[in-house]
Amino acid sequence: MRIGVVPPVPMEPFVASAHEAVNLWSAFFTAPDRSALLETARLAGFPENYSAYARCLYGLIFDLRIEAVYYPQPGVPKEVLKAIEMAAEQGVESVPFAFPLFRNDQRLSQALEALRRRLGVDPAVLEAVVQRLHEVRTVLRRYDGLQMRTAAFSSRAYVSMLAQAMDPRGDLEGLKRRIERGILDYRDEGRERWTRVGIVGLPPYRESFYETLESMRAVAVYDEWGLENNPMSPSMDLTFLYHTCSLPYGLKRRLERVQREAATRRLQAVVLAVEYLCESLKDEGYFRVNLGLPVYVFENRGGDRLSSAEERGLKRLLEEQVAAP
C-alpha cells in the first residue's frame, strides 16, 4: 500500500513496514516544481483559494497514487484536513494518529503500539529501524550543531536538509550520506556575524523569503518544525522521542521549547510562519508577549514573491537587531 504521512505523525513505524510511505510535507517542500502539483489539484477540483500547501498535498495524493493518509490529531491545519477529507471522498483512506490531549507517555506508547499493529510491523524490525534512524540523526545533529554554532549554511539549505531528513523513504544509508555531504559542503560565508533568526511554525515555503533573508544578512539557525519532526535525543525509545515533541501539546509547551532553543542558539529575532494572518492572532499574541524576542509574522499564503510591505516589515525587524547594542 502507498501511504502518505502528515507530520508530526512518527515516521519510524512506516519506515519499518512493508508499505511504501512518503512524508507529504517533505515531498511538498522539496518538490522541484510545485506548479505541476497545483495543476493536478486544480484539475481534481480542489479550491484554488486554499493555501499552496493544502493544494499541493492534494495534488501529491493523486500524483503519487496514495491509498491512505495518516495525519496528526490534533495538529493539522484545517485546509490540509480539508484536502484529506476531499481525498477520502475519492476513496483514499484517512487515518488519524491521536496524540494524547496532554503529555502522557503511557497513552502515547499505546498509540504507537496501535500504529505498529495496524501497519503489521514486527517489533524487532521496528527496533532495528529506530537504531538505524538514530545513526542518521546523529549525523543530522552534527549538521544542526554546525548551523547553531557558526551559521554555516544558507537558511534555505538548512531548512531543506531538515525537511529531507523527515522522509527517509527506506533508504537510510542514502539519507545519511546526503547529510554528510551537506556537512562537507560547508563554506565559510561569514554568516556567523549575521542576524540570527529562528523560524517557528510551518516553515516559509515561498522561495523569495529565503532570498530576502540572505540579502538582508540574516540567517535561520533554528527551525522548530524541522527539529520537532526529526527528534535527535540520544534515546532510542520511540515513546520517549515523541513524548518530548512539543508541537501537538499547545502554545505553552511550544514556548518552553522555543525559549530554551533561543537561549542556546543566541536568537535575535523570530519569524512566526503561518498559513493565514487572520488565523494567527492567538499564536502571534502569545509569542509576542511571552517569548522575549522580536517576532515577525510571515504569511505562507500568497505569491512566490514577497510584497513590498512584507519586505519592509522583515527589513525593519532585522535592522532593529543590527542597531541594538
C-alpha positions as CSV (number, residue, x, y, z in Angstrom):
1,M,0.0,0.0,0.0
2,R,1.2,3.5,-0.8
3,I,0.8,5.7,2.3
4,G,1.1,9.4,2.8
5,V,2.2,10.7,6.2
6,V,1.5,14.2,7.5
7,P,3.9,15.3,10.3
8,P,4.3,15.2,13.2
9,V,3.0,11.6,12.9
10,P,6.1,9.5,13.8
11,M,7.7,8.1,10.6
12,E,9.6,5.2,12.2
13,P,6.7,2.6,12.1
14,F,6.1,3.4,8.4
15,V,9.8,3.0,7.5
16,A,9.8,-0.4,9.3
17,S,6.6,-1.5,7.5
18,A,6.3,-3.3,4.2
19,H,4.3,-0.4,2.8
20,E,5.6,2.4,0.5
21,A,5.4,5.5,2.6
22,V,6.1,9.2,1.9
23,N,6.2,12.2,4.2
24,L,3.9,14.6,2.4
25,W,5.4,17.7,3.9
26,S,8.9,16.7,2.9
27,A,7.7,15.8,-0.6
28,F,5.9,19.2,-0.9
29,F,8.7,21.4,0.5
30,T,11.4,19.7,-1.6
31,A,9.4,19.4,-4.8
32,P,11.4,20.8,-7.7
33,D,8.2,22.0,-9.5
34,R,5.1,22.7,-7.4
35,S,3.2,24.1,-10.4
36,A,2.5,20.5,-11.6
37,L,1.1,19.6,-8.2
38,L,-1.1,22.8,-8.2
39,E,-2.4,21.9,-11.6
40,T,-3.2,18.3,-10.5
41,A,-5.2,19.8,-7.6
42,R,-7.0,22.2,-9.9
43,L,-8.0,19.6,-12.4
44,A,-9.2,17.4,-9.5
45,G,-11.5,20.2,-8.4
46,F,-9.6,21.4,-5.3
47,P,-10.4,25.0,-4.3
48,E,-7.9,27.4,-5.8
49,N,-8.2,29.9,-3.0
50,Y,-6.7,27.5,-0.5
51,S,-3.0,27.6,0.6
52,A,-0.4,26.2,-1.7
53,Y,0.5,23.5,0.9
54,A,-3.1,22.2,1.0
55,R,-3.4,22.3,-2.7
56,C,-0.1,20.6,-3.4
57,L,-0.8,18.0,-0.7
58,Y,-4.0,17.2,-2.6
59,G,-2.0,17.0,-5.8
60,L,0.6,14.8,-4.3
61,I,-2.0,12.3,-3.1
62,F,-3.1,11.8,-6.7
63,D,0.2,12.1,-8.4
64,L,1.8,9.6,-6.1
65,R,-1.3,7.4,-6.1
66,I,-1.6,7.5,-2.3
67,E,-4.0,4.9,-1.0
68,A,-4.1,6.0,2.7
69,V,-3.2,9.2,4.5
70,Y,-2.1,9.2,8.2
71,Y,-2.4,12.6,9.9
72,P,-2.0,14.0,13.4
73,Q,-4.9,14.7,15.7
74,P,-4.7,17.4,16.9
75,G,-2.2,19.5,14.9
76,V,-3.2,19.5,11.3
77,P,-4.1,22.8,9.6
78,K,-7.8,23.0,8.7
79,E,-7.2,23.3,5.0
80,V,-4.8,20.3,5.0
81,L,-7.6,18.4,6.8
82,K,-10.0,19.6,4.1
83,A,-7.6,18.1,1.4
84,I,-7.5,14.8,3.3
85,E,-11.3,14.8,3.6
86,M,-11.8,15.5,-0.1
87,A,-9.3,12.7,-0.9
88,A,-11.3,10.4,1.3
89,E,-14.4,11.1,-0.8
90,Q,-12.4,9.8,-3.8
91,G,-11.6,6.5,-1.9
92,V,-8.4,7.4,-0.2
93,E,-8.3,6.1,3.4
94,S,-7.8,8.7,6.1
95,V,-6.3,7.6,9.4
96,P,-5.8,9.9,12.4
97,F,-2.9,9.4,14.7
98,A,-4.2,10.6,18.1
99,F,-1.6,12.3,20.2
100,P,-2.7,12.4,23.9
101,L,-4.5,15.7,24.7
102,F,-2.0,16.2,27.5
103,R,1.6,14.8,27.6
104,N,1.2,11.3,28.8
105,D,3.9,8.8,27.9
106,Q,1.7,5.8,28.7
107,R,-1.1,6.9,26.3
108,L,1.5,7.9,23.6
109,S,3.0,4.4,24.0
110,Q,-0.4,2.9,23.4
111,A,-1.0,5.0,20.3
112,L,2.4,4.0,18.9
113,E,1.7,0.3,19.6
114,A,-1.7,0.6,17.9
115,L,0.0,2.1,14.9
116,R,2.7,-0.6,14.8
117,R,0.0,-3.3,14.9
118,R,-2.1,-1.6,12.2
119,L,0.9,-1.5,9.9
120,G,1.8,-5.1,10.6
121,V,5.3,-4.2,11.8
122,D,7.4,-6.8,13.7
123,P,8.7,-5.2,17.0
124,A,12.2,-6.4,16.3
125,V,12.2,-4.8,12.8
126,L,10.9,-1.5,14.3
127,E,13.7,-1.6,16.9
128,A,16.3,-2.1,14.2
129,V,14.8,0.8,12.2
130,V,14.9,3.1,15.3
131,Q,18.6,2.1,15.7
132,R,19.4,3.0,12.1
133,L,17.5,6.2,12.3
134,H,19.4,7.1,15.4
135,E,22.6,6.8,13.4
136,V,21.2,9.1,10.7
137,R,20.0,11.6,13.3
138,T,23.4,11.6,15.0
139,V,24.8,12.9,11.7
140,L,21.9,15.3,11.4
141,R,22.6,16.6,14.9
142,R,26.2,17.4,13.8
143,Y,24.7,19.3,10.8
144,D,22.3,21.2,13.1
145,G,25.1,21.9,15.6
146,L,27.3,23.4,12.9
147,Q,24.4,25.7,11.9
148,M,23.7,26.6,15.5
149,R,27.4,27.5,16.3
150,T,28.6,29.0,13.0
151,A,25.5,29.7,10.8
152,A,27.4,27.5,8.2
153,F,24.6,27.1,5.7
154,S,22.1,29.3,4.0
155,S,18.6,29.4,5.5
156,R,17.2,27.6,2.6
157,A,19.8,24.8,2.6
158,Y,19.3,24.4,6.4
159,V,15.5,24.2,6.3
160,S,15.6,22.0,3.2
161,M,18.0,19.5,4.8
162,L,15.7,19.1,7.8
163,A,12.8,18.6,5.5
164,Q,14.6,16.0,3.5
165,A,15.5,14.1,6.7
166,M,11.9,13.7,7.6
167,D,11.4,11.4,4.7
168,P,14.0,8.6,4.6
169,R,11.9,6.6,2.0
170,G,13.5,3.5,3.4
171,D,17.0,4.5,2.1
172,L,18.5,5.4,5.5
173,E,22.1,4.9,4.3
174,G,21.5,7.2,1.4
175,L,19.9,9.8,3.7
176,K,22.9,9.6,6.0
177,R,25.3,10.2,3.1
178,R,23.3,13.2,1.9
179,I,23.6,14.8,5.3
180,E,27.3,14.0,5.5
181,R,27.8,15.6,2.0
182,G,25.9,18.7,3.3
183,I,28.4,18.9,6.2
184,L,31.4,18.6,3.8
185,D,29.9,21.3,1.5
186,Y,30.4,23.8,4.3
187,R,32.0,27.1,3.1
188,D,32.7,30.0,5.4
189,E,30.5,32.8,4.1
190,G,30.8,34.9,7.2
191,R,27.2,34.3,8.3
192,E,28.2,33.9,11.9
193,R,28.2,37.7,12.1
194,W,24.7,37.9,10.5
195,T,21.4,38.4,12.4
196,R,20.4,35.0,13.9
197,V,16.8,34.1,13.2
198,G,14.6,31.4,14.5
199,I,11.7,30.0,12.4
200,V,8.6,29.0,14.5
201,G,5.7,27.2,12.9
202,L,5.3,25.7,9.4
203,P,8.5,26.9,7.6
204,P,8.0,29.5,4.9
205,Y,7.8,27.8,1.6
206,R,7.7,30.9,-0.6
207,E,11.2,30.9,-2.2
208,S,11.7,34.6,-2.1
209,F,11.6,34.6,1.7
210,Y,15.0,32.9,1.9
211,E,16.4,35.1,-0.8
212,T,15.2,38.2,1.2
213,L,16.8,36.9,4.4
214,E,20.1,36.3,2.6
215,S,20.0,39.8,1.0
216,M,19.5,41.3,4.5
217,R,22.4,39.4,6.0
218,A,20.2,37.3,8.3
219,V,20.3,33.5,8.7
220,A,18.0,30.9,10.2
221,V,19.7,28.9,12.9
222,Y,16.6,27.3,14.3
223,D,13.7,25.6,12.5
224,E,11.1,24.5,15.1
225,W,9.1,22.3,12.6
226,G,12.2,20.6,11.2
227,L,13.7,19.8,14.5
228,E,10.5,18.7,16.2
229,N,9.9,16.2,13.3
230,N,13.5,14.9,13.5
231,P,13.8,14.0,17.2
232,M,17.5,13.9,17.9
233,S,17.5,12.7,21.5
234,P,20.2,10.2,22.4
235,S,17.4,7.9,23.5
236,M,16.2,5.2,21.1
237,D,12.9,4.7,22.9
238,L,10.2,5.7,20.4
239,T,7.8,6.8,23.1
240,F,10.4,9.0,24.8
241,L,11.4,10.5,21.4
242,Y,7.9,11.7,20.6
243,H,7.0,12.4,24.2
244,T,9.5,15.3,24.1
245,C,7.9,16.7,20.9
246,S,6.0,19.9,21.8
247,L,4.1,20.6,18.6
248,P,0.9,18.6,19.5
249,Y,0.6,20.0,23.0
250,G,-0.3,23.6,22.7
251,L,1.4,27.0,22.9
252,K,2.7,26.8,26.5
253,R,4.8,23.6,25.7
254,R,6.0,25.1,22.4
255,L,7.0,28.3,24.1
256,E,9.1,26.5,26.7
257,R,11.0,24.6,23.9
258,V,11.5,27.7,21.8
259,Q,12.7,29.7,24.8
260,R,15.3,27.1,25.5
261,E,16.4,27.0,21.9
262,A,16.5,30.8,21.7
263,A,19.0,30.9,24.6
264,T,21.1,28.1,23.3
265,R,21.2,29.4,19.7
266,R,21.5,33.0,20.6
267,L,18.5,34.0,18.6
268,Q,18.0,37.7,17.9
269,A,14.6,37.6,16.2
270,V,11.9,35.1,15.4
271,V,9.8,34.6,12.3
272,L,6.4,33.1,13.1
273,A,5.3,31.4,9.9
274,V,1.6,30.9,9.5
275,E,-0.8,29.9,6.7
276,Y,-3.1,32.9,7.2
277,L,-2.6,36.1,9.2
278,C,-6.2,36.2,10.2
279,E,-5.9,32.8,11.9
280,S,-2.7,33.5,13.7
281,L,-3.8,36.2,16.2
282,K,-3.8,33.9,19.2
283,D,-0.4,32.4,18.4
284,E,1.1,35.8,17.5
285,G,-0.1,37.5,20.7
286,Y,1.1,34.7,22.9
287,F,4.6,34.6,21.4
288,R,4.9,38.4,21.3
289,V,4.0,38.7,25.0
290,N,6.0,35.7,26.3
291,L,8.9,35.0,24.1
292,G,11.1,38.0,24.9
293,L,12.3,38.4,21.3
294,P,11.0,40.5,18.4
295,V,8.5,38.5,16.4
296,Y,7.7,38.9,12.7
297,V,4.6,37.1,11.4
298,F,5.0,35.7,7.9
299,E,2.1,34.5,5.8
300,N,2.8,31.5,3.7
301,R,-0.3,32.1,1.6
302,G,0.5,34.4,-1.2
303,G,2.5,34.6,-4.4
304,D,6.1,33.4,-4.5
305,R,7.5,36.9,-4.5
306,L,7.2,38.9,-1.3
307,S,5.2,42.1,-1.4
308,S,6.8,45.4,-0.8
309,A,5.0,45.6,2.6
310,E,6.3,42.2,3.6
311,E,9.9,43.1,2.6
312,R,9.6,46.4,4.6
313,G,8.3,44.6,7.7
314,L,11.1,41.9,7.6
315,K,13.7,44.6,6.9
316,R,12.5,46.7,9.8
317,L,12.7,43.7,12.2
318,L,16.3,42.9,11.1
319,E,17.5,46.4,11.0
320,E,16.4,46.9,14.6
321,Q,18.5,43.9,15.6
322,V,21.6,45.3,13.8
323,A,21.1,48.7,15.6
324,A,20.5,47.1,19.0
325,P,23.5,47.4,21.4
